[in-house]
Amino acid sequence: METRVAVIGIIVENYESAQKLNEILHNYGQYIIGRIGIPYREKNISIISVAVDAPQDVISALSGKIGKLSGVSAKTAYSGVISK
C-alpha cells in the first residue's frame, strides 16, 4: 500500500467543535506522525497542524471529515514523498 506524507492545517473558530475534532483525530491516530496546536487567544481561534503518513484516500477522508465540522476549516499540503 502506498502512503504519502502530508500536513493538514486546521483553523478552529468554534470551540464547540473541538471535542468532535479530537475524536476524529483519535480515530486516525495510527496515521498521525505529530500534531501541534496553538491557541490564538487575541483572535479567539486555535491553529492546529497535523503531520500524517497515510494512503491518499485516508488523508482525503480525514481532511474532509474535519472540514465538515461547524466553524472548522482544513487544508492539506502533500509532499512528494510516497512510500510503499
C-alpha beads as a LAMMPS data file, in Angstrom:
LAMMPS data file: protein, C-alpha beads

84 atoms
83 bonds

1 atom types
1 bond types

-500.0 500.0 xlo xhi
-500.0 500.0 ylo yhi
-500.0 500.0 zlo zhi

Masses

1 110.0

Atoms # bond

1 1 1 0.000 0.000 0.000
2 1 1 1.396 3.409 -0.970
3 1 1 1.403 6.183 1.604
4 1 1 2.084 9.898 1.356
5 1 1 3.363 12.406 3.835
6 1 1 1.129 15.434 4.234
7 1 1 0.325 18.271 6.598
8 1 1 -3.254 19.240 7.425
9 1 1 -3.635 22.840 8.556
10 1 1 -6.712 23.369 10.729
11 1 1 -8.341 26.573 11.982
12 1 1 -10.896 26.178 14.782
13 1 1 -13.244 29.151 15.173
14 1 1 -15.997 27.270 17.024
15 1 1 -14.751 25.698 20.256
16 1 1 -17.911 23.583 20.472
17 1 1 -16.467 21.505 17.604
18 1 1 -13.189 20.818 19.438
19 1 1 -14.367 17.593 21.085
20 1 1 -15.579 16.133 17.777
21 1 1 -12.314 17.220 16.116
22 1 1 -10.288 15.420 18.772
23 1 1 -12.429 12.283 18.325
24 1 1 -11.763 12.307 14.584
25 1 1 -8.023 12.767 15.106
26 1 1 -8.037 9.958 17.679
27 1 1 -9.722 7.627 15.166
28 1 1 -6.927 8.338 12.654
29 1 1 -4.168 8.173 15.272
30 1 1 -2.324 5.328 13.559
31 1 1 -1.513 7.669 10.656
32 1 1 -0.567 10.765 12.652
33 1 1 3.152 11.494 12.870
34 1 1 2.649 14.502 15.140
35 1 1 0.467 17.486 15.839
36 1 1 0.846 20.934 17.296
37 1 1 -1.865 23.275 18.465
38 1 1 -1.556 26.987 19.074
39 1 1 -4.341 28.874 20.839
40 1 1 -4.554 32.404 19.446
41 1 1 -6.466 33.971 22.308
42 1 1 -6.477 37.512 20.900
43 1 1 -8.490 36.262 17.909
44 1 1 -10.418 33.552 19.827
45 1 1 -9.270 30.791 17.459
46 1 1 -6.952 27.790 17.529
47 1 1 -4.447 26.879 14.852
48 1 1 -3.562 23.190 14.551
49 1 1 -1.064 21.461 12.294
50 1 1 -1.225 17.681 11.872
51 1 1 1.504 15.732 10.055
52 1 1 0.347 12.394 8.609
53 1 1 1.773 9.447 6.692
54 1 1 -1.170 7.594 5.148
55 1 1 -2.722 6.390 1.891
56 1 1 -4.072 9.209 -0.280
57 1 1 -7.711 8.227 0.302
58 1 1 -7.239 8.162 4.088
59 1 1 -5.724 11.660 4.067
60 1 1 -8.595 12.941 1.918
61 1 1 -11.195 11.316 4.180
62 1 1 -9.599 12.767 7.317
63 1 1 -9.368 16.266 5.864
64 1 1 -12.932 16.053 4.573
65 1 1 -14.355 14.980 7.929
66 1 1 -12.512 17.790 9.685
67 1 1 -13.687 20.355 7.139
68 1 1 -17.337 19.379 7.646
69 1 1 -17.255 20.389 11.318
70 1 1 -19.027 23.630 12.154
71 1 1 -16.594 26.521 12.488
72 1 1 -13.596 24.428 11.432
73 1 1 -11.628 24.709 8.205
74 1 1 -8.887 22.414 6.941
75 1 1 -6.436 22.487 4.050
76 1 1 -3.944 19.783 3.124
77 1 1 -0.445 20.142 1.670
78 1 1 1.071 16.979 0.207
79 1 1 4.757 16.193 -0.041
80 1 1 6.253 14.386 -2.979
81 1 1 7.351 11.596 -0.633
82 1 1 5.494 8.390 -1.493
83 1 1 6.335 5.134 0.268
84 1 1 5.290 1.546 -0.322

Bonds

1 1 1 2
2 1 2 3
3 1 3 4
4 1 4 5
5 1 5 6
6 1 6 7
7 1 7 8
8 1 8 9
9 1 9 10
10 1 10 11
11 1 11 12
12 1 12 13
13 1 13 14
14 1 14 15
15 1 15 16
16 1 16 17
17 1 17 18
18 1 18 19
19 1 19 20
20 1 20 21
21 1 21 22
22 1 22 23
23 1 23 24
24 1 24 25
25 1 25 26
26 1 26 27
27 1 27 28
28 1 28 29
29 1 29 30
30 1 30 31
31 1 31 32
32 1 32 33
33 1 33 34
34 1 34 35
35 1 35 36
36 1 36 37
37 1 37 38
38 1 38 39
39 1 39 40
40 1 40 41
41 1 41 42
42 1 42 43
43 1 43 44
44 1 44 45
45 1 45 46
46 1 46 47
47 1 47 48
48 1 48 49
49 1 49 50
50 1 50 51
51 1 51 52
52 1 52 53
53 1 53 54
54 1 54 55
55 1 55 56
56 1 56 57
57 1 57 58
58 1 58 59
59 1 59 60
60 1 60 61
61 1 61 62
62 1 62 63
63 1 63 64
64 1 64 65
65 1 65 66
66 1 66 67
67 1 67 68
68 1 68 69
69 1 69 70
70 1 70 71
71 1 71 72
72 1 72 73
73 1 73 74
74 1 74 75
75 1 75 76
76 1 76 77
77 1 77 78
78 1 78 79
79 1 79 80
80 1 80 81
81 1 81 82
82 1 82 83
83 1 83 84
